């Protein structure tokens, strides 16, 4: 149940056999957009620190990392115990 709850919050888990095609044009456009935004807003990093956006982003990233680690741990325990409702 905890794995399903984490899947709902974090999205689907990574599957080794699930290869997706990357949209190269989309990736280039995204990188270009980020470059333009960073060029138009001088001292963007400083503004994010002062406004509290950067610390909030760091807390969010830490929470996501903890959730991913927890889900991996629970999947390993379920697989090791051969649970009938194993996530694999």
BELMOFEN-V324131 format. One record per backbone hydrogen bond with DSSP energy under -1.0 kcal/mol. NH is the residue of the N-H (numbers start at 1). CO is the residue of the C=O. E is the energy in kcal/mol with one decimal. If there is no record, write none. Layout:
NH&CO&E ; NH&CO&E
This chain:
5&1&-2.1 ; 6&2&-2.3 ; 7&3&-2.5 ; 8&4&-1.9 ; 9&5&-1.4 ; 10&6&-3.4 ; 11&7&-2.0 ; 18&15&-1.5 ; 19&17&-1.2 ; 24&22&-1.2 ; 27&23&-2.1 ; 28&24&-2.4 ; 29&25&-2.4 ; 30&26&-2.3 ; 31&27&-2.3 ; 32&28&-2.5 ; 33&29&-2.5 ; 34&30&-2.3 ; 35&31&-2.0 ; 36&32&-2.3 ; 37&33&-2.4 ; 38&34&-2.5 ; 39&35&-1.9 ; 40&36&-2.3 ; 41&37&-1.7 ; 44&41&-1.1 ; 47&43&-2.5 ; 48&44&-2.5 ; 49&45&-2.0 ; 50&46&-2.6 ; 51&47&-2.5 ; 53&48&-1.0 ; 54&48&-1.8 ; 56&52&-1.6 ; 57&53&-2.2 ; 58&54&-2.3 ; 59&55&-2.2 ; 60&56&-2.3 ; 61&57&-2.6 ; 62&58&-2.2 ; 63&59&-2.2 ; 64&60&-2.4 ; 65&61&-2.4 ; 66&62&-2.3 ; 67&63&-2.2 ; 68&64&-2.5 ; 69&65&-2.3 ; 70&66&-2.4 ; 71&67&-2.5 ; 72&68&-2.2 ; 73&69&-2.4 ; 74&70&-2.7 ; 75&71&-2.5 ; 76&72&-2.1 ; 77&73&-2.4 ; 78&74&-2.6 ; 79&75&-2.4 ; 80&76&-2.6 ; 81&77&-2.1 ; 82&79&-1.1 ; 83&78&-2.4 ; 86&83&-1.3
